[in-house]
Each structure stands twice: as C-alpha cells, then as structure tokens.
Amino acid sequence: MGILKVIEVLASSTTSWEDAAAQAVAEAGKTVRGIKSVYIQDQSATVVDGKVTEYRCNCKITFAVD
C-alpha cells in the first residue's frame, strides 16, 4: 500500500453543496495527481433576504503520494 496525503480545501457554489464539492475536487485536480476521495467535513450556506445564495463546504481531499 502506498502513502496517502490529505489536504483541506474550502469551496463554494451558487448551485448546491454537491457542486461545491465537485468544484473543490476539480480545482485541486489541477495541481494534485491521484485524488482518491473527498470527505465533506462541514457545510454552511450564505442567506440573503431569506434565500440561500451560496453553498459552502470544507473538504478533505485524499491523494496518493508518488
């Protein structure tokens, strides 16, 4: 078994928490190879005038170390 590393990233989306998580993985994937999983540690949202305007998630991304 290889060695795995975990990084923590924050992401946001105006669409959904799922989209925020997908954006976190996509953005991390630009500089990190071998992503194995994403763990959503926390979720929050911004509310303006009684409506959710932004979904936020704190993600832990796991990847293999070469």
PyRosetta script that sets phi, psi and omega in degrees:
from pyrosetta import init, pose_from_sequence

init()
pose = pose_from_sequence("MGILKVIEVLASSTTSWEDAAAQAVAEAGKTVRGIKSVYIQDQSATVVDGKVTEYRCNCKITFAVD")
pose.set_psi(1, 137.4)
pose.set_omega(1, 179.1)
pose.set_phi(2, -81.5)
pose.set_psi(2, -179.2)
pose.set_omega(2, 178.8)
pose.set_phi(3, -95.5)
pose.set_psi(3, 137.8)
pose.set_omega(3, 179.2)
pose.set_phi(4, -112.7)
pose.set_psi(4, 148.1)
pose.set_omega(4, 177.7)
pose.set_phi(5, -124.3)
pose.set_psi(5, 148.6)
pose.set_omega(5, 179.4)
pose.set_phi(6, -120.6)
pose.set_psi(6, 130.8)
pose.set_omega(6, 173.5)
pose.set_phi(7, -119.0)
pose.set_psi(7, 155.7)
pose.set_omega(7, 179.9)
pose.set_phi(8, -112.9)
pose.set_psi(8, 129.5)
pose.set_omega(8, 179.4)
pose.set_phi(9, -132.6)
pose.set_psi(9, 153.0)
pose.set_omega(9, 175.8)
pose.set_phi(10, -110.2)
pose.set_psi(10, 138.6)
pose.set_omega(10, -179.3)
pose.set_phi(11, -139.4)
pose.set_psi(11, 156.5)
pose.set_omega(11, 177.7)
pose.set_phi(12, -141.9)
pose.set_psi(12, 159.2)
pose.set_omega(12, -179.5)
pose.set_phi(13, -153.4)
pose.set_psi(13, 148.9)
pose.set_omega(13, 174.1)
pose.set_phi(14, -89.4)
pose.set_psi(14, -3.1)
pose.set_omega(14, -175.9)
pose.set_phi(15, -97.9)
pose.set_psi(15, -56.1)
pose.set_omega(15, -175.2)
pose.set_phi(16, -168.7)
pose.set_psi(16, 168.9)
pose.set_omega(16, 174.8)
pose.set_phi(17, -67.6)
pose.set_psi(17, -36.2)
pose.set_omega(17, 178.3)
pose.set_phi(18, -61.5)
pose.set_psi(18, -41.2)
pose.set_omega(18, 178.5)
pose.set_phi(19, -66.7)
pose.set_psi(19, -38.6)
pose.set_omega(19, 177.7)
pose.set_phi(20, -61.6)
pose.set_psi(20, -42.6)
pose.set_omega(20, 178.5)
pose.set_phi(21, -64.7)
pose.set_psi(21, -42.2)
pose.set_omega(21, 178.9)
pose.set_phi(22, -63.7)
pose.set_psi(22, -39.1)
pose.set_omega(22, 177.6)
pose.set_phi(23, -66.8)
pose.set_psi(23, -36.1)
pose.set_omega(23, 177.6)
pose.set_phi(24, -61.4)
pose.set_psi(24, -45.7)
pose.set_omega(24, 180.0)
pose.set_phi(25, -66.4)
pose.set_psi(25, -43.5)
pose.set_omega(25, -179.4)
pose.set_phi(26, -62.7)
pose.set_psi(26, -43.4)
pose.set_omega(26, -179.0)
pose.set_phi(27, -68.8)
pose.set_psi(27, -44.1)
pose.set_omega(27, 178.3)
pose.set_phi(28, -63.2)
pose.set_psi(28, -36.0)
pose.set_omega(28, -179.4)
pose.set_phi(29, -63.9)
pose.set_psi(29, -15.3)
pose.set_omega(29, 177.3)
pose.set_phi(30, -69.1)
pose.set_psi(30, -27.8)
pose.set_omega(30, -177.9)
pose.set_phi(31, -124.5)
pose.set_psi(31, -10.5)
pose.set_omega(31, -178.1)
pose.set_phi(32, -116.1)
pose.set_psi(32, 129.5)
pose.set_omega(32, 177.4)
pose.set_phi(33, -99.9)
pose.set_psi(33, 154.4)
pose.set_omega(33, 172.0)
pose.set_phi(34, 73.4)
pose.set_psi(34, 34.2)
pose.set_omega(34, 178.2)
pose.set_phi(35, -63.7)
pose.set_psi(35, 129.8)
pose.set_omega(35, -177.2)
pose.set_phi(36, -104.2)
pose.set_psi(36, -35.3)
pose.set_omega(36, -177.4)
pose.set_phi(37, -161.4)
pose.set_psi(37, 164.2)
pose.set_omega(37, 173.2)
pose.set_phi(38, -131.8)
pose.set_psi(38, 133.2)
pose.set_omega(38, 178.9)
pose.set_phi(39, -115.8)
pose.set_psi(39, 124.1)
pose.set_omega(39, 179.3)
pose.set_phi(40, -87.5)
pose.set_psi(40, 109.8)
pose.set_omega(40, -176.1)
pose.set_phi(41, -81.8)
pose.set_psi(41, -46.1)
pose.set_omega(41, -178.2)
pose.set_phi(42, -140.7)
pose.set_psi(42, 152.6)
pose.set_omega(42, 174.1)
pose.set_phi(43, -131.8)
pose.set_psi(43, 144.3)
pose.set_omega(43, 175.1)
pose.set_phi(44, -151.2)
pose.set_psi(44, 170.3)
pose.set_omega(44, 179.8)
pose.set_phi(45, -144.6)
pose.set_psi(45, 152.0)
pose.set_omega(45, 174.5)
pose.set_phi(46, -98.1)
pose.set_psi(46, 133.8)
pose.set_omega(46, -179.0)
pose.set_phi(47, -119.1)
pose.set_psi(47, 131.2)
pose.set_omega(47, 176.8)
pose.set_phi(48, -129.7)
pose.set_psi(48, 126.4)
pose.set_omega(48, 179.8)
pose.set_phi(49, 53.0)
pose.set_psi(49, 39.6)
pose.set_omega(49, 176.9)
pose.set_phi(50, 78.1)
pose.set_psi(50, 8.3)
pose.set_omega(50, 179.7)
pose.set_phi(51, -124.9)
pose.set_psi(51, 142.2)
pose.set_omega(51, 176.9)
pose.set_phi(52, -71.0)
pose.set_psi(52, 125.2)
pose.set_omega(52, -179.3)
pose.set_phi(53, -110.8)
pose.set_psi(53, -20.3)
pose.set_omega(53, -179.2)
pose.set_phi(54, -152.5)
pose.set_psi(54, 132.6)
pose.set_omega(54, 176.8)
pose.set_phi(55, -101.9)
pose.set_psi(55, 134.1)
pose.set_omega(55, -178.3)
pose.set_phi(56, -126.9)
pose.set_psi(56, 144.9)
pose.set_omega(56, 174.7)
pose.set_phi(57, -142.3)
pose.set_psi(57, 145.8)
pose.set_omega(57, 176.2)
pose.set_phi(58, -101.8)
pose.set_psi(58, 114.5)
pose.set_omega(58, -172.3)
pose.set_phi(59, -113.7)
pose.set_psi(59, 141.5)
pose.set_omega(59, 170.4)
pose.set_phi(60, -108.5)
pose.set_psi(60, 120.0)
pose.set_omega(60, -176.7)
pose.set_phi(61, -107.8)
pose.set_psi(61, 128.0)
pose.set_omega(61, -178.6)
pose.set_phi(62, -106.6)
pose.set_psi(62, 134.0)
pose.set_omega(62, 179.0)
pose.set_phi(63, -144.0)
pose.set_psi(63, 157.6)
pose.set_omega(63, -180.0)
pose.set_phi(64, -79.9)
pose.set_psi(64, 141.1)
pose.set_omega(64, 176.5)
pose.set_phi(65, -93.9)
pose.set_psi(65, 128.7)
pose.set_omega(65, 178.9)
pose.set_phi(66, -71.7)
pose.dump_pdb("model.pdb")
